[in-house]
Amino acid sequence: MTLEEQRRLDAEKSSQALPEMVAELRAGTELVEISRRIADHHEVDQTKAFRWVQIVAESFERRRRRIAVLGTVLIWVGALTAAAGAVLALLGVAVPSVFSGVLPGYLLLLLLGAALLGGGLWVGFRAPRLAVVTEDTLSG
């Protein structure tokens, strides 16, 4: 087998193993354990399998962190919005409402802040499930 054929075969095997690697990473399995399973299942050297897993893990972690940062931003914006609404309500400042006559402005700020805070928590806790790694996204 030539070097080019070996590389093509390895590329095919790594493509087939990608969904398994991502599923194991989402489950929180250790990299060494994932590489053992990949090496056994796809009949490749364990060192090569570990390199594949390491590359996929780095890409997965980058994407998970991006999503978690978005969740953190939502949490902070929500907390600041809710705090502004609470302070304005305590000070008795009249805040114009988007829905005049329906909701006071401070209550709208409190509800919006709570929604953003809840959304940020949901995104932050779901970051590992929301992270997507495909062959196209592995390079960066």
N, CA, C and O atoms as CSV, one atom per row, in Angstrom:
chain,resi,resn,atom,element,x,y,z
A,1,MET,N,N,0.852,-1.167,0.000
A,1,MET,CA,C,0.000,0.000,0.000
A,1,MET,C,C,0.905,1.240,0.000
A,1,MET,O,O,1.841,1.345,0.792
A,2,THR,N,N,0.604,2.157,-0.896
A,2,THR,CA,C,1.419,3.369,-0.977
A,2,THR,C,C,1.014,4.347,0.126
A,2,THR,O,O,-0.018,4.183,0.777
A,3,LEU,N,N,1.836,5.351,0.317
A,3,LEU,CA,C,1.586,6.355,1.347
A,3,LEU,C,C,0.299,7.129,1.048
A,3,LEU,O,O,-0.464,7.456,1.958
A,4,GLU,N,N,0.071,7.413,-0.215
A,4,GLU,CA,C,-1.140,8.138,-0.607
A,4,GLU,C,C,-2.398,7.314,-0.325
A,4,GLU,O,O,-3.399,7.849,0.150
A,5,GLU,N,N,-2.346,6.020,-0.616
A,5,GLU,CA,C,-3.484,5.152,-0.327
A,5,GLU,C,C,-3.724,5.051,1.172
A,5,GLU,O,O,-4.869,5.047,1.623
A,6,GLN,N,N,-2.646,4.970,1.942
A,6,GLN,CA,C,-2.772,4.908,3.398
A,6,GLN,C,C,-3.424,6.182,3.945
A,6,GLN,O,O,-4.287,6.113,4.820
A,7,ARG,N,N,-3.016,7.331,3.431
A,7,ARG,CA,C,-3.607,8.597,3.881
A,7,ARG,C,C,-5.080,8.680,3.516
A,7,ARG,O,O,-5.889,9.160,4.310
A,8,ARG,N,N,-5.434,8.221,2.333
A,8,ARG,CA,C,-6.831,8.232,1.916
A,8,ARG,C,C,-7.666,7.322,2.806
A,8,ARG,O,O,-8.775,7.678,3.206
A,9,LEU,N,N,-7.129,6.149,3.113
A,9,LEU,CA,C,-7.818,5.207,3.984
A,9,LEU,C,C,-7.981,5.788,5.393
A,9,LEU,O,O,-9.040,5.655,6.007
A,10,ASP,N,N,-6.923,6.435,5.900
A,10,ASP,CA,C,-7.002,7.069,7.218
A,10,ASP,C,C,-8.028,8.194,7.229
A,10,ASP,O,O,-8.755,8.362,8.208
A,11,ALA,N,N,-8.091,8.963,6.151
A,11,ALA,CA,C,-9.062,10.053,6.058
A,11,ALA,C,C,-10.487,9.514,6.074
A,11,ALA,O,O,-11.365,10.094,6.712
A,12,GLU,N,N,-10.717,8.414,5.378
A,12,GLU,CA,C,-12.041,7.789,5.372
A,12,GLU,C,C,-12.412,7.289,6.764
A,12,GLU,O,O,-13.535,7.487,7.228
A,13,LYS,N,N,-11.460,6.642,7.423
A,13,LYS,CA,C,-11.727,6.109,8.761
A,13,LYS,C,C,-11.979,7.230,9.762
A,13,LYS,O,O,-12.858,7.117,10.617
A,14,SER,N,N,-11.211,8.311,9.656
A,14,SER,CA,C,-11.418,9.418,10.597
A,14,SER,C,C,-12.770,10.092,10.343
A,14,SER,O,O,-13.420,10.545,11.285
A,15,SER,N,N,-13.192,10.162,9.088
A,15,SER,CA,C,-14.507,10.725,8.771
A,15,SER,C,C,-15.621,9.863,9.350
A,15,SER,O,O,-16.617,10.378,9.858
A,16,GLN,N,N,-15.445,8.548,9.270
A,16,GLN,CA,C,-16.443,7.640,9.831
A,16,GLN,C,C,-16.470,7.720,11.354
A,16,GLN,O,O,-17.522,7.546,11.970
A,17,ALA,N,N,-15.319,7.981,11.958
A,17,ALA,CA,C,-15.227,8.006,13.417
A,17,ALA,C,C,-15.655,9.340,14.020
A,17,ALA,O,O,-15.894,9.409,15.225
A,18,LEU,N,N,-15.759,10.392,13.226
A,18,LEU,CA,C,-16.066,11.724,13.745
A,18,LEU,C,C,-17.351,11.784,14.569
A,18,LEU,O,O,-17.321,12.329,15.672
A,19,PRO,N,N,-18.485,11.249,14.090
A,19,PRO,CA,C,-19.703,11.305,14.914
A,19,PRO,C,C,-19.553,10.573,16.256
A,19,PRO,O,O,-20.085,11.018,17.273
A,20,GLU,N,N,-18.835,9.466,16.249
A,20,GLU,CA,C,-18.607,8.733,17.498
A,20,GLU,C,C,-17.792,9.569,18.470
A,20,GLU,O,O,-18.098,9.626,19.661
A,21,MET,N,N,-16.744,10.221,17.953
A,21,MET,CA,C,-15.882,11.029,18.807
A,21,MET,C,C,-16.663,12.188,19.422
A,21,MET,O,O,-16.525,12.471,20.613
A,22,VAL,N,N,-17.480,12.855,18.615
A,22,VAL,CA,C,-18.258,13.996,19.120
A,22,VAL,C,C,-19.264,13.531,20.172
A,22,VAL,O,O,-19.446,14.192,21.194
A,23,ALA,N,N,-19.911,12.404,19.926
A,23,ALA,CA,C,-20.879,11.875,20.897
A,23,ALA,C,C,-20.193,11.539,22.214
A,23,ALA,O,O,-20.733,11.822,23.283
A,24,GLU,N,N,-19.019,10.944,22.148
A,24,GLU,CA,C,-18.283,10.599,23.372
A,24,GLU,C,C,-17.817,11.864,24.102
A,24,GLU,O,O,-17.844,11.916,25.332
A,25,LEU,N,N,-17.396,12.874,23.354
A,25,LEU,CA,C,-16.975,14.128,23.987
A,25,LEU,C,C,-18.147,14.801,24.683
A,25,LEU,O,O,-17.993,15.338,25.780
A,26,ARG,N,N,-19.313,14.775,24.057
A,26,ARG,CA,C,-20.509,15.345,24.699
A,26,ARG,C,C,-20.848,14.612,25.982
A,26,ARG,O,O,-21.331,15.210,26.943
A,27,ALA,N,N,-20.594,13.324,25.991
A,27,ALA,CA,C,-20.885,12.528,27.183
A,27,ALA,C,C,-19.851,12.736,28.279
A,27,ALA,O,O,-20.056,12.312,29.416
A,28,GLY,N,N,-18.738,13.388,27.945
A,28,GLY,CA,C,-17.719,13.664,28.952
A,28,GLY,C,C,-16.707,12.551,29.141
A,28,GLY,O,O,-16.028,12.506,30.166
A,29,THR,N,N,-16.594,11.662,28.186
A,29,THR,CA,C,-15.647,10.557,28.266
A,29,THR,C,C,-14.223,11.078,28.115
A,29,THR,O,O,-13.978,12.031,27.376
A,30,GLU,N,N,-13.294,10.451,28.814
A,30,GLU,CA,C,-11.885,10.840,28.732
A,30,GLU,C,C,-11.338,10.573,27.330
A,30,GLU,O,O,-11.772,9.650,26.641
A,31,LEU,N,N,-10.376,11.404,26.926
A,31,LEU,CA,C,-9.813,11.291,25.575
A,31,LEU,C,C,-9.139,9.950,25.331
A,31,LEU,O,O,-9.242,9.390,24.240
A,32,VAL,N,N,-8.451,9.436,26.338
A,32,VAL,CA,C,-7.760,8.151,26.178
A,32,VAL,C,C,-8.766,7.025,25.953
A,32,VAL,O,O,-8.548,6.140,25.125
A,33,GLU,N,N,-9.859,7.068,26.690
A,33,GLU,CA,C,-10.892,6.036,26.527
A,33,GLU,C,C,-11.534,6.133,25.146
A,33,GLU,O,O,-11.797,5.113,24.508
A,34,ILE,N,N,-11.784,7.347,24.689
A,34,ILE,CA,C,-12.356,7.526,23.350
A,34,ILE,C,C,-11.400,6.980,22.297
A,34,ILE,O,O,-11.818,6.287,21.370
A,35,SER,N,N,-10.111,7.297,22.445
A,35,SER,CA,C,-9.133,6.831,21.447
A,35,SER,C,C,-9.027,5.312,21.448
A,35,SER,O,O,-8.836,4.709,20.392
A,36,ARG,N,N,-9.147,4.688,22.607
A,36,ARG,CA,C,-9.131,3.207,22.647
A,36,ARG,C,C,-10.305,2.634,21.871
A,36,ARG,O,O,-10.150,1.706,21.077
A,37,ARG,N,N,-11.481,3.199,22.112
A,37,ARG,CA,C,-12.672,2.701,21.413
A,37,ARG,C,C,-12.565,2.915,19.906
A,37,ARG,O,O,-12.919,2.037,19.120
A,38,ILE,N,N,-12.074,4.085,19.511
A,38,ILE,CA,C,-11.932,4.384,18.083
A,38,ILE,C,C,-10.907,3.451,17.449
A,38,ILE,O,O,-11.120,2.938,16.350
A,39,ALA,N,N,-9.792,3.234,18.146
A,39,ALA,CA,C,-8.744,2.356,17.614
A,39,ALA,C,C,-9.265,0.930,17.438
A,39,ALA,O,O,-8.986,0.280,16.431
A,40,ASP,N,N,-10.022,0.451,18.424
A,40,ASP,CA,C,-10.569,-0.904,18.324
A,40,ASP,C,C,-11.645,-1.011,17.246
A,40,ASP,O,O,-11.670,-1.975,16.480
A,41,HIS,N,N,-12.514,-0.037,17.192
A,41,HIS,CA,C,-13.655,-0.105,16.279
A,41,HIS,C,C,-13.244,0.111,14.820
A,41,HIS,O,O,-13.813,-0.504,13.919
A,42,HIS,N,N,-12.262,0.978,14.586
A,42,HIS,CA,C,-11.895,1.311,13.205
A,42,HIS,C,C,-10.550,0.713,12.783
A,42,HIS,O,O,-10.034,1.027,11.710
A,43,GLU,N,N,-9.998,-0.134,13.617
A,43,GLU,CA,C,-8.761,-0.862,13.313
A,43,GLU,C,C,-7.632,0.074,12.885
A,43,GLU,O,O,-7.071,-0.060,11.797
A,44,VAL,N,N,-7.312,1.029,13.767
A,44,VAL,CA,C,-6.183,1.928,13.536
A,44,VAL,C,C,-5.292,1.901,14.773
A,44,VAL,O,O,-5.691,1.430,15.838
A,45,ASP,N,N,-4.099,2.409,14.608
A,45,ASP,CA,C,-3.155,2.506,15.710
A,45,ASP,C,C,-3.720,3.437,16.786
A,45,ASP,O,O,-4.341,4.449,16.461
A,46,GLN,N,N,-3.514,3.108,18.045
A,46,GLN,CA,C,-4.075,3.908,19.133
A,46,GLN,C,C,-3.477,5.320,19.167
A,46,GLN,O,O,-4.170,6.271,19.529
A,47,THR,N,N,-2.221,5.465,18.802
A,47,THR,CA,C,-1.606,6.789,18.762
A,47,THR,C,C,-2.272,7.658,17.705
A,47,THR,O,O,-2.523,8.841,17.938
A,48,LYS,N,N,-2.558,7.082,16.555
A,48,LYS,CA,C,-3.231,7.813,15.482
A,48,LYS,C,C,-4.656,8.178,15.913
A,48,LYS,O,O,-5.123,9.290,15.668
A,49,ALA,N,N,-5.322,7.244,16.546
A,49,ALA,CA,C,-6.681,7.502,17.025
A,49,ALA,C,C,-6.683,8.609,18.071
A,49,ALA,O,O,-7.590,9.440,18.100
A,50,PHE,N,N,-5.665,8.620,18.931
A,50,PHE,CA,C,-5.592,9.666,19.943
A,50,PHE,C,C,-5.383,11.032,19.296
A,50,PHE,O,O,-5.962,12.021,19.745
A,51,ARG,N,N,-4.569,11.096,18.256
A,51,ARG,CA,C,-4.381,12.372,17.540
A,51,ARG,C,C,-5.700,12.847,16.948
A,51,ARG,O,O,-6.024,14.031,17.030
A,52,TRP,N,N,-6.467,11.932,16.349
A,52,TRP,CA,C,-7.764,12.310,15.790
A,52,TRP,C,C,-8.670,12.860,16.889
A,52,TRP,O,O,-9.296,13.908,16.733
A,53,VAL,N,N,-8.728,12.136,17.995
A,53,VAL,CA,C,-9.591,12.542,19.102
A,53,VAL,C,C,-9.142,13.890,19.653
A,53,VAL,O,O,-9.973,14.730,19.997
A,54,GLN,N,N,-7.860,14.094,19.735
A,54,GLN,CA,C,-7.347,15.354,20.259
A,54,GLN,C,C,-7.721,16.530,19.359
A,54,GLN,O,O,-8.096,17.592,19.856
A,55,ILE,N,N,-7.625,16.354,18.057
A,55,ILE,CA,C,-8.000,17.421,17.115
A,55,ILE,C,C,-9.489,17.726,17.229
A,55,ILE,O,O,-9.885,18.890,17.268
A,56,VAL,N,N,-10.306,16.693,17.281
A,56,VAL,CA,C,-11.748,16.882,17.398
A,56,VAL,C,C,-12.092,17.512,18.749
A,56,VAL,O,O,-12.968,18.373,18.826
A,57,ALA,N,N,-11.412,17.091,19.806
A,57,ALA,CA,C,-11.675,17.637,21.141
A,57,ALA,C,C,-11.342,19.128,21.204
A,57,ALA,O,O,-12.065,19.898,21.838
A,58,GLU,N,N,-10.267,19.533,20.559
A,58,GLU,CA,C,-9.908,20.952,20.545
A,58,GLU,C,C,-10.969,21.780,19.815
A,58,GLU,O,O,-11.355,22.851,20.282
A,59,SER,N,N,-11.428,21.289,18.691
A,59,SER,CA,C,-12.464,21.985,17.937
A,59,SER,C,C,-13.774,22.023,18.728
A,59,SER,O,O,-14.445,23.053,18.774
A,60,PHE,N,N,-14.130,20.909,19.344
A,60,PHE,CA,C,-15.342,20.827,20.156
A,60,PHE,C,C,-15.270,21.817,21.310
A,60,PHE,O,O,-16.244,22.518,21.587
A,61,GLU,N,N,-14.133,21.880,21.982
A,61,GLU,CA,C,-13.976,22.774,23.129
A,61,GLU,C,C,-14.047,24.243,22.698
A,61,GLU,O,O,-14.629,25.066,23.405
A,62,ARG,N,N,-13.462,24.573,21.549
A,62,ARG,CA,C,-13.548,25.943,21.033
A,62,ARG,C,C,-15.000,26.344,20.795
A,62,ARG,O,O,-15.427,27.433,21.177
A,63,ARG,N,N,-15.734,25.468,20.172
A,63,ARG,CA,C,-17.145,25.766,19.887
A,63,ARG,C,C,-17.974,25.821,21.160
A,63,ARG,O,O,-18.851,26.676,21.286
A,64,ARG,N,N,-17.715,24.931,22.099
A,64,ARG,CA,C,-18.448,24.937,23.366
A,64,ARG,C,C,-18.186,26.231,24.131
A,64,ARG,O,O,-19.100,26.809,24.719
A,65,ARG,N,N,-16.943,26.676,24.118
A,65,ARG,CA,C,-16.609,27.921,24.824
A,65,ARG,C,C,-17.279,29.133,24.184
A,65,ARG,O,O,-17.737,30.032,24.889
A,66,ARG,N,N,-17.338,29.163,22.863
A,66,ARG,CA,C,-18.018,30.273,22.191
A,66,ARG,C,C,-19.474,30.344,22.610
A,66,ARG,O,O,-20.002,31.423,22.878
A,67,ILE,N,N,-20.112,29.201,22.664
A,67,ILE,CA,C,-21.516,29.156,23.065
A,67,ILE,C,C,-21.662,29.547,24.531
A,67,ILE,O,O,-22.588,30.275,24.889
A,68,ALA,N,N,-20.755,29.070,25.378
A,68,ALA,CA,C,-20.810,29.408,26.795
A,68,ALA,C,C,-20.585,30.903,27.016
A,68,ALA,O,O,-21.201,31.491,27.905
A,69,VAL,N,N,-19.716,31.524,26.225
A,69,VAL,CA,C,-19.498,32.971,26.337
A,69,VAL,C,C,-20.777,33.716,25.960
A,69,VAL,O,O,-21.129,34.702,26.607
A,70,LEU,N,N,-21.471,33.259,24.928
A,70,LEU,CA,C,-22.744,33.865,24.565
A,70,LEU,C,C,-23.727,33.764,25.733
A,70,LEU,O,O,-24.429,34.727,26.043
A,71,GLY,N,N,-23.775,32.608,26.373
A,71,GLY,CA,C,-24.642,32.443,27.538
A,71,GLY,C,C,-24.262,33.379,28.669
A,71,GLY,O,O,-25.133,33.931,29.341
A,72,THR,N,N,-22.967,33.562,28.883
A,72,THR,CA,C,-22.501,34.464,29.931
A,72,THR,C,C,-22.897,35.907,29.632
A,72,THR,O,O,-23.307,36.644,30.528
A,73,VAL,N,N,-22.774,36.301,28.377
A,73,VAL,CA,C,-23.180,37.651,27.983
A,73,VAL,C,C,-24.673,37.849,28.226
A,73,VAL,O,O,-25.088,38.887,28.742
A,74,LEU,N,N,-25.471,36.865,27.859
A,74,LEU,CA,C,-26.915,36.957,28.099
A,74,LEU,C,C,-27.225,37.052,29.589
A,74,LEU,O,O,-28.108,37.809,29.992
A,75,ILE,N,N,-26.508,36.294,30.404
A,75,ILE,CA,C,-26.723,36.343,31.852
A,75,ILE,C,C,-26.422,37.740,32.386
A,75,ILE,O,O,-27.205,38.291,33.160
A,76,TRP,N,N,-25.303,38.308,31.980
A,76,TRP,CA,C,-24.928,39.638,32.475
A,76,TRP,C,C,-25.905,40.711,31.997
A,76,TRP,O,O,-26.319,41.564,32.782
A,77,VAL,N,N,-26.271,40.675,30.730
A,77,VAL,CA,C,-27.223,41.665,30.213
A,77,VAL,C,C,-28.564,41.519,30.934
A,77,VAL,O,O,-29.189,42.514,31.302
A,78,GLY,N,N,-28.998,40.280,31.132
A,78,GLY,CA,C,-30.252,40.042,31.841
A,78,GLY,C,C,-30.195,40.515,33.280
A,78,GLY,O,O,-31.146,41.122,33.773
A,79,ALA,N,N,-29.088,40.244,33.959
A,79,ALA,CA,C,-28.957,40.670,35.352
A,79,ALA,C,C,-28.935,42.195,35.455
A,79,ALA,O,O,-29.567,42.769,36.342
A,80,LEU,N,N,-28.215,42.839,34.559
A,80,LEU,CA,C,-28.156,44.306,34.587
A,80,LEU,C,C,-29.505,44.931,34.245
A,80,LEU,O,O,-29.891,45.936,34.840
A,81,THR,N,N,-30.221,44.343,33.292
A,81,THR,CA,C,-31.541,44.853,32.928
A,81,THR,C,C,-32.522,44.691,34.081
A,81,THR,O,O,-33.270,45.617,34.395
A,82,ALA,N,N,-32.524,43.526,34.713
A,82,ALA,CA,C,-33.409,43.291,35.851
A,82,ALA,C,C,-33.040,44.195,37.018
A,82,ALA,O,O,-33.920,44.719,37.701
A,83,ALA,N,N,-31.747,44.379,37.250
A,83,ALA,CA,C,-31.317,45.258,38.331
A,83,ALA,C,C,-31.734,46.696,38.054
A,83,ALA,O,O,-32.159,47.404,38.967
A,84,ALA,N,N,-31.617,47.132,36.809
A,84,ALA,CA,C,-32.047,48.490,36.456
A,84,ALA,C,C,-33.541,48.656,36.699
A,84,ALA,O,O,-33.980,49.676,37.231
A,85,GLY,N,N,-34.318,47.655,36.308
A,85,GLY,CA,C,-35.758,47.705,36.553
A,85,GLY,C,C,-36.079,47.742,38.029
A,85,GLY,O,O,-36.971,48.481,38.445
A,86,ALA,N,N,-35.375,46.962,38.832
A,86,ALA,CA,C,-35.612,46.940,40.276
A,86,ALA,C,C,-35.233,48.272,40.919
A,86,ALA,O,O,-35.958,48.781,41.774
A,87,VAL,N,N,-34.106,48.829,40.511
A,87,VAL,CA,C,-33.675,50.112,41.073
A,87,VAL,C,C,-34.657,51.212,40.690
A,87,VAL,O,O,-35.026,52.035,41.527
A,88,LEU,N,N,-35.079,51.230,39.435
A,88,LEU,CA,C,-36.040,52.242,39.008
A,88,LEU,C,C,-37.371,52.097,39.747
A,88,LEU,O,O,-38.008,53.096,40.083
A,89,ALA,N,N,-37.789,50.863,39.999
A,89,ALA,CA,C,-39.031,50.642,40.741
A,89,ALA,C,C,-38.890,51.103,42.182
A,89,ALA,O,O,-39.807,51.716,42.728
A,90,LEU,N,N,-37.744,50.815,42.807
A,90,LEU,CA,C,-37.530,51.229,44.199
A,90,LEU,C,C,-37.414,52.738,44.341
A,90,LEU,O,O,-37.847,53.302,45.346
A,91,LEU,N,N,-36.834,53.396,43.342
A,91,LEU,CA,C,-36.689,54.845,43.393
A,91,LEU,C,C,-37.965,55.570,42.966
A,91,LEU,O,O,-38.082,56.781,43.154
A,92,GLY,N,N,-38.899,54.853,42.405
A,92,GLY,CA,C,-40.154,55.441,41.972
A,92,GLY,C,C,-40.032,56.273,40.721
A,92,GLY,O,O,-40.831,57.180,40.490
A,93,VAL,N,N,-39.032,55.970,39.909
A,93,VAL,CA,C,-38.832,56.699,38.671
A,93,VAL,C,C,-39.845,56.195,37.637
A,93,VAL,O,O,-40.007,54.991,37.438
A,94,ALA,N,N,-40.504,57.127,37.000
A,94,ALA,CA,C,-41.470,56.763,35.970
A,94,ALA,C,C,-40.718,56.406,34.684
A,94,ALA,O,O,-40.001,57.232,34.120
A,95,VAL,N,N,-40.893,55.176,34.240
A,95,VAL,CA,C,-40.237,54.711,33.017
A,95,VAL,C,C,-41.324,54.489,31.978
A,95,VAL,O,O,-42.251,53.712,32.205
A,96,PRO,N,N,-41.217,55.175,30.823
A,96,PRO,CA,C,-42.247,54.961,29.801
A,96,PRO,C,C,-42.234,53.509,29.320
A,96,PRO,O,O,-41.178,52.885,29.214
A,97,SER,N,N,-43.394,52.999,29.040
A,97,SER,CA,C,-43.527,51.610,28.618
A,97,SER,C,C,-43.773,51.534,27.122
A,97,SER,O,O,-44.379,52.420,26.520
A,98,VAL,N,N,-43.284,50.452,26.548
A,98,VAL,CA,C,-43.536,50.191,25.139
A,98,VAL,C,C,-45.026,49.903,24.945
A,98,VAL,O,O,-45.626,50.321,23.955
A,99,PHE,N,N,-45.605,49.194,25.893
A,99,PHE,CA,C,-47.022,48.865,25.875
A,99,PHE,C,C,-47.727,49.811,26.846
A,99,PHE,O,O,-47.989,49.441,27.991
A,100,SER,N,N,-48.031,51.009,26.405
A,100,SER,CA,C,-48.595,52.003,27.319
A,100,SER,C,C,-49.923,51.527,27.891
A,100,SER,O,O,-50.797,51.040,27.174
A,101,GLY,N,N,-50.044,51.680,29.182
A,101,GLY,CA,C,-51.260,51.295,29.872
A,101,GLY,C,C,-51.330,49.833,30.244
A,101,GLY,O,O,-52.207,49.448,31.018
A,102,VAL,N,N,-50.453,49.009,29.732
A,102,VAL,CA,C,-50.498,47.574,30.018
A,102,VAL,C,C,-49.468,47.202,31.075
A,102,VAL,O,O,-49.808,46.636,32.114
A,103,LEU,N,N,-48.219,47.520,30.805
A,103,LEU,CA,C,-47.129,47.214,31.734
A,103,LEU,C,C,-46.349,48.480,32.044
A,103,LEU,O,O,-46.016,49.239,31.135
A,104,PRO,N,N,-46.058,48.714,33.303
A,104,PRO,CA,C,-45.156,49.830,33.600
A,104,PRO,C,C,-43.759,49.514,33.064
A,104,PRO,O,O,-43.396,48.345,32.931
A,105,GLY,N,N,-42.988,50.530,32.763
A,105,GLY,CA,C,-41.670,50.351,32.171
A,105,GLY,C,C,-40.729,49.545,33.034
A,105,GLY,O,O,-39.979,48.716,32.517
A,106,TYR,N,N,-40.747,49.769,34.356
A,106,TYR,CA,C,-39.844,49.024,35.235
A,106,TYR,C,C,-40.188,47.541,35.249
A,106,TYR,O,O,-39.297,46.696,35.329
A,107,LEU,N,N,-41.475,47.223,35.171
A,107,LEU,CA,C,-41.884,45.813,35.151
A,107,LEU,C,C,-41.442,45.154,33.846
A,107,LEU,O,O,-41.047,43.988,33.827
A,108,LEU,N,N,-41.516,45.913,32.763
A,108,LEU,CA,C,-41.040,45.401,31.488
A,108,LEU,C,C,-39.544,45.106,31.556
A,108,LEU,O,O,-39.087,44.087,31.039
A,109,LEU,N,N,-38.773,46.004,32.199
A,109,LEU,CA,C,-37.337,45.767,32.377
A,109,LEU,C,C,-37.077,44.530,33.230
A,109,LEU,O,O,-36.190,43.733,32.925
A,110,LEU,N,N,-37.850,44.375,34.292
A,110,LEU,CA,C,-37.691,43.188,35.145
A,110,LEU,C,C,-37.989,41.897,34.377
A,110,LEU,O,O,-37.245,40.923,34.486
A,111,LEU,N,N,-39.064,41.893,33.611
A,111,LEU,CA,C,-39.427,40.692,32.848
A,111,LEU,C,C,-38.410,40.395,31.755
A,111,LEU,O,O,-38.031,39.243,31.545
A,112,LEU,N,N,-37.968,41.442,31.059
A,112,LEU,CA,C,-36.960,41.260,30.013
A,112,LEU,C,C,-35.654,40.745,30.614
A,112,LEU,O,O,-35.012,39.856,30.054
A,113,GLY,N,N,-35.268,41.307,31.752
A,113,GLY,CA,C,-34.050,40.851,32.433
A,113,GLY,C,C,-34.154,39.398,32.866
A,113,GLY,O,O,-33.201,38.633,32.718
A,114,ALA,N,N,-35.296,39.021,33.396
A,114,ALA,CA,C,-35.490,37.635,33.824
A,114,ALA,C,C,-35.451,36.679,32.626
A,114,ALA,O,O,-34.893,35.585,32.715
A,115,ALA,N,N,-36.048,37.101,31.508
A,115,ALA,CA,C,-36.035,36.258,30.308
A,115,ALA,C,C,-34.613,36.103,29.773
A,115,ALA,O,O,-34.204,35.001,29.407
A,116,LEU,N,N,-33.865,37.195,29.726
A,116,LEU,CA,C,-32.478,37.113,29.261
A,116,LEU,C,C,-31.623,36.276,30.203
A,116,LEU,O,O,-30.782,35.495,29.759
A,117,LEU,N,N,-31.838,36.439,31.488
A,117,LEU,CA,C,-31.101,35.657,32.476
A,117,LEU,C,C,-31.396,34.165,32.330
A,117,LEU,O,O,-30.482,33.341,32.349
A,118,GLY,N,N,-32.662,33.827,32.185
A,118,GLY,CA,C,-33.040,32.426,31.985
A,118,GLY,C,C,-32.497,31.864,30.680
A,118,GLY,O,O,-32.026,30.727,30.635
A,119,GLY,N,N,-32.563,32.660,29.622
A,119,GLY,CA,C,-32.024,32.224,28.334
A,119,GLY,C,C,-30.522,32.007,28.400
A,119,GLY,O,O,-30.003,31.043,27.838
A,120,GLY,N,N,-29.828,32.901,29.083
A,120,GLY,CA,C,-28.382,32.758,29.242
A,120,GLY,C,C,-28.006,31.518,30.029
A,120,GLY,O,O,-27.045,30.828,29.689
A,121,LEU,N,N,-28.763,31.232,31.084
A,121,LEU,CA,C,-28.505,30.015,31.860
A,121,LEU,C,C,-28.753,28.768,31.011
A,121,LEU,O,O,-27.981,27.810,31.054
A,122,TRP,N,N,-29.835,28.794,30.243
A,122,TRP,CA,C,-30.141,27.640,29.392
A,122,TRP,C,C,-29.030,27.419,28.366
A,122,TRP,O,O,-28.566,26.294,28.179
A,123,VAL,N,N,-28.605,28.499,27.702
A,123,VAL,CA,C,-27.543,28.388,26.696
A,123,VAL,C,C,-26.250,27.914,27.352
A,123,VAL,O,O,-25.557,27.056,26.805
A,124,GLY,N,N,-25.920,28.466,28.517
A,124,GLY,CA,C,-24.684,28.082,29.192
A,124,GLY,C,C,-24.652,26.617,29.593
A,124,GLY,O,O,-23.645,25.934,29.406
A,125,PHE,N,N,-25.752,26.143,30.141
A,125,PHE,CA,C,-25.785,24.744,30.567
A,125,PHE,C,C,-25.904,23.773,29.397
A,125,PHE,O,O,-25.493,22.618,29.508
A,126,ARG,N,N,-26.460,24.229,28.283
A,126,ARG,CA,C,-26.621,23.374,27.112
A,126,ARG,C,C,-25.465,23.488,26.128
A,126,ARG,O,O,-25.507,22.868,25.065
A,127,ALA,N,N,-24.438,24.259,26.450
A,127,ALA,CA,C,-23.324,24.494,25.524
A,127,ALA,C,C,-22.714,23.201,24.974
A,127,ALA,O,O,-22.464,23.131,23.771
A,128,PRO,N,N,-22.462,22.173,25.796
A,128,PRO,CA,C,-21.910,20.939,25.215
A,128,PRO,C,C,-22.858,20.275,24.213
A,128,PRO,O,O,-22.406,19.678,23.236
A,129,ARG,N,N,-24.152,20.376,24.447
A,129,ARG,CA,C,-25.121,19.778,23.515
A,129,ARG,C,C,-25.282,20.623,22.258
A,129,ARG,O,O,-25.588,20.098,21.187
A,130,LEU,N,N,-25.075,21.936,22.388
A,130,LEU,CA,C,-25.262,22.830,21.250
A,130,LEU,C,C,-24.032,22.914,20.354
A,130,LEU,O,O,-24.128,23.346,19.205
A,131,ALA,N,N,-22.878,22.504,20.872
A,131,ALA,CA,C,-21.645,22.568,20.080
A,131,ALA,C,C,-21.694,21.528,18.959
A,131,ALA,O,O,-21.993,20.356,19.191
A,132,VAL,N,N,-21.399,21.974,17.761
A,132,VAL,CA,C,-21.446,21.108,16.575
A,132,VAL,C,C,-20.050,21.070,15.952
A,132,VAL,O,O,-19.443,22.111,15.700
A,133,VAL,N,N,-19.555,19.872,15.712
A,133,VAL,CA,C,-18.263,19.704,15.051
A,133,VAL,C,C,-18.486,18.837,13.818
A,133,VAL,O,O,-18.974,17.710,13.904
A,134,THR,N,N,-18.116,19.391,12.680
A,134,THR,CA,C,-18.180,18.642,11.424
A,134,THR,C,C,-16.794,18.692,10.790
A,134,THR,O,O,-15.900,19.372,11.293
A,135,GLU,N,N,-16.624,17.988,9.708
A,135,GLU,CA,C,-15.332,18.019,9.018
A,135,GLU,C,C,-14.993,19.415,8.535
A,135,GLU,O,O,-13.821,19.791,8.500
A,136,ASP,N,N,-15.997,20.185,8.164
A,136,ASP,CA,C,-15.760,21.549,7.683
A,136,ASP,C,C,-15.294,22.472,8.805
A,136,ASP,O,O,-14.540,23.413,8.559
A,137,THR,N,N,-15.737,22.209,10.036
A,137,THR,CA,C,-15.405,23.091,11.148
A,137,THR,C,C,-14.145,22.679,11.901
A,137,THR,O,O,-13.740,23.377,12.830
A,138,LEU,N,N,-13.526,21.588,11.534
A,138,LEU,CA,C,-12.345,21.119,12.263
A,138,LEU,C,C,-11.147,22.038,12.096
A,138,LEU,O,O,-10.347,22.176,13.022
A,139,SER,N,N,-11.009,22.655,10.959
A,139,SER,CA,C,-9.815,23.471,10.729
A,139,SER,C,C,-9.869,24.806,11.438
A,139,SER,O,O,-8.825,25.437,11.601
A,140,GLY,N,N,-11.004,25.260,11.860
A,140,GLY,CA,C,-11.045,26.543,12.560
A,140,GLY,C,C,-12.345,27.172,12.474
A,140,GLY,O,O,-12.541,28.261,13.014
